[in-house]
Amino acid sequence: MQARQLGRSGLEIAPLVFGGNVFGWTADEATSFAMLDRFTGRGFNAIDTADVYSAWAPGLSGGESETVIGNWLAKRGRRDDVVLMTKVGKLESRDGLSADNIQAAVEDSLKRLRTDYLDVYFAHADDETVPLEETLTAFSKLVEAGKVRAIGASNYSAERMREALQVSADKGLSRYEVMQPGYSLYDRAGYESGLAAVAQESDIGVVSYFSLASGFLTGKYRSVEDLEGTARAGLLKGYFDERGMKLLDVLRKVAADVSATPAQVALAWLMARPNVTPIASATSLGQLDDIMAAANLRLPVSAMDALGQASA
């Protein structure tokens, strides 16, 4: 696997990021440990989480994913081997991007993760109620203090990314080195309509979430009828439109042609995009083995073209 640079941060990551939203939620601690062992044992090194994971689940309040990762880091002694990413801004008790909130939230995350620094600290969502200068100054202080190596922005528009980069340049503050947009073969417009240009113009790393369109691009479900009675019915129903069905057909054909799974093909397509490294989650070792294999898949030009046309 060829490592790729995360913007100008000096950080290098393997071609796939493990999405930690499942830890302590749909994957218990023992399963999470086994998957993290397998993931890092295969040479992958980037783990993405957030303080809000998984506050949406019944009986959980947020911080569960960070706690599981922290326990694994402490037990395995692997902190220097991984690029650890977490986020601030969406947890109800630590909502928003004010300076005070960022300072309090980072201490909470560091404690749960059982580390004294983060490799990438993301603003989880734009907060237009707080001046960008205040947010970026707070992040810069964390970088200066050695608590954060690089900062990133998730769910920012292209316009706000450019504005933030300009504020950093004008005020001599740390800049966003990484962006985290939703991006997949199915959902292309949000990233490609503006953020992709910002990433390339400003040399910003990109780690994409919803890389498999909430599971739609795994090919597990062939029709809306297959969703009946499943937990994903509400999430996935909207993907089964005319374009989605056409894309699934092409995705399955390409997968058969290259002797891979649809998930591997969908992730490999993202890995081949400029600046982009996909985030993907798994709840079992079998699922994890499937998505990790995407890093060794090189799609021919004909496959890239077919997928590009079907998903346009």
N, C-alpha and C positions, 0 to 999 in steps of 0.2 A: 504494500500500500504506500502510495506517495502522500506524505504529509502536505497540508496546505496552510498557508499563512492566514491568520485572522487580522485582516487590515494591516495597520502598521504597528500592531501591539507587540510584535516579537513572539507571540504565541503561535504554536503549530499544533494542528489537530489532524487526526485520521479522518477519512472521508465520510464518517457517520457519527452522529452525536446521539447518545442514549437519552431518550426523553424520560425524565424521572417522575412524571406526574403519576405513574402507577405505583410507586413505592409507598408502602403503608396503606394502600387503598385496594386496588385489584391484585396486587402482588404483596403477600405478607413478607415479613423481614427475612425469613429463611429463603424464600424464593428470590427475593431481591438480592440477597447476598450471593446466591448461586449465579444469578444472571450477571451481576457486576464482576464476579470472578471470571466468568466465561468471556465477557466483553473485553476486559483488560488483558486477560490471558491470550486473546487473539490479536493483541496489538492496538486495539482501539483505546482512546484516552480521554474523550470529552463527554462530560455528563452535564445535562441541563436540568435544573429544577427551579423552584420558586417558593417564596414563603407562603403563598396562598394554597399550595398543593397539600391536601385535597379538601379544602374547606367546604366544597359543594356537596360532599358525600355525607349521608346520614351518620351522625355520631362522631364526625371528624370536625376539627376547627382550624386546620391549616398548620403547617410546620411538620406534618407527618413525614413527607418525603425527605426534607432536609435532615430530620432526625435519623431516619434509616440510613441515609448516605453517611452521616456523621458517625454512626455506630460502625458501619462497614469500614470507613477510613481508619477509625481507631483500632479496630480489631485486626485489620490487615496491614496497617502501616504503609498505605499506598498513597499518601497525600501528594508526594512529589512526582508521582507517576501520572496524575490525572490533571486535566484542565477542567476546573470546576466553575460552573456558571449558575448563578441564581438571580432572582429578580425582586424588585420592591415596587409597591404601588397599588396592589389589588387586594391585599389582605384587609379585611374590614377594620381590624384594630390598628393597622399600619397603612392606612389608605392615603394615596397621593404622593406627590414628589416635592413637598416642602423640605427645607434644609433640616428642620428638627425631626421630621418623620424619617428621612433617609438615615440620619445619624442613629436614631433609635432602632430602626429596622435592621441595619447592618449588624449591630451588636447582637440582636436576637438571632439572626441567621448564622453568624459566626459561632455562637454558642451551640446552636442545634447541629451545625456541621462539624463541630469539634475541631476547628482550625482557626488560625490567626490571620488568614488572608483568603480572598476570593480571586480567582483568575479573571473572571468577567462578571461585572455587576450590572444588570440590566434595569433600566426604567421599564416596568412591565407594560405600561400604557402611557400615552401622552397625558399630561395634566396641564391644561391651558389656564387653570386658575392660579398657577404659580409661574412667575417669570422664568424663562429659560436660564437666565443668568444665575438665579438663586439655585436652581436644580444643579446646574453644571458646576457651580462653585462648591456645592456640598459634595458632589462626586469627586471633584478635583482634590478636595481636602483628604478624602479617603485614599486617593492614589498617593498623595504626598506622604501620608502617614504609613504607607505600606500595607494598608488593609485591603486594597483592591489594586490589581495589576492593570486592568483595562475596564472601560465602561462601554455599555451598549444600549441600544434603544429598540424596544419591541413595540409593534403596533403604532408606529409613527407614520404620518403621511410623508410623501416626498418633499412637500413644501416645508413641513416642520423639521425634517431632517436637515435640509439646506439651511434653514434659519438657525438651528442649533449649531451646526458646523461653523457658521459665520460668527455666532456669539463666542464660541470657543476661540476662534482665530483672533477676533477683535480684543478679547479680554485676557488672552493668554491662559486659557483654561484647558483642562483635559478635554479631548473631543471623543465623540462616540466612534469607537473603532469597529464595532460590530452592530449589525441590525438583525432583527428577528421578525420577519414578516410571515404571514400565512402564504404558502406557495406550494403548488403541486401541479401535476399534469391537468387536473380538472380546474383548479383555481389559479389561473395565470394572470389575469388582468390587474389585480391589486398590486402585485409586485412589478410586473413588466411595464405598466403604464407610467411609471415614474421612478420608483425606488431603484430599479435595476440601473438606470442611468446614473443616479446619485452614487451607488455602490462603485461603479466603474470609474466615474470621474474622480471620486475622492478616495479611491483605494480602500474601501470599507469591506470587511468580511461579512458574509451573510450566512446565517444558520436558520433554515426554514422550518416552521412548525406546520402541523396538519399536512405533512409531506405525502401521506397516503390517503388524504381526503377522508379522515376519520375512519379509515378501513375500507372505503369504497374501492380503492385501487388495488386491494389485495385480491380482488376477483372472487372472494368467498361467496358473495351474494350476486346471483345472476339476474334477479328481477325484484321488483317491489314485493312480490308475493313471498320471496324467500325471507323477507324481514319480519313477517308476521310472528308475533310472540317473542321477538328478540329485544334485548335491551337497547339495540342500536336503531330500532325502527324510526324513532323520531329524528335521530341524527342524520340518517342516510337517505330517507325517503326522497328528499329534494334532488339528490344526485341522479336519480333514474329518469332523467329527461332524455330527449332525443339525442342531444350531444353526448350525454353521459353514456348512453347505451352504445353509441357508435364508438366512443373512446374505449369502452370495455372490450368490444369486439376486436379492435386493432391491438389493444394491449395484450389480449390473450393470444392473438396470432403471432405477435412479435415474441412473446414469451416462449411459445412453442418452437418458433424458428431458431431461437438462441439457446434452447434447452434451459430455461430459467423459469421462475415463478413470476406472476404479474407484479407482486410487491417488489421483487428484485429489479425488474425492468423499470418500474415507476421511480424507484430510488436512484437507479443508475442514470436515468435521464436527468434527474436533478443534479447528481454529482458531476455530470458533464457540462452543466451550465456555468458560465463565468462567475467566479466568486462564491458559488453556492455550495453549502454543505447541509444536507438534510438532517433533521431530528426525527427519530422514529422510536416508538415505544414497543415493548413486548411484555407479556405476562407469563411467559413460559420459556424454557430453554429452546424448545422447538421453534417458536416464533422468532426468538433472538437469532438462532442459527440462520434462519431464512433471510432476515433483513441484513445480517452481517455479510452474507455472501454477495450482496449487491456491490460491495467494494471491489470485488474481483471481476465484475462484469463490464466489459467494454462493448457498447452497442455499436453496430456498424452504421455508417452514414444513412443507409436506406431505412434502418429502423428508427433512427433519430428523426428523419424526414417524415416517415409515416406517423409517428407519434405526435410530432409537431403539427401536422396538418389535421389530425383527428381531434386534437385538443385546442386548436386555435379559436 
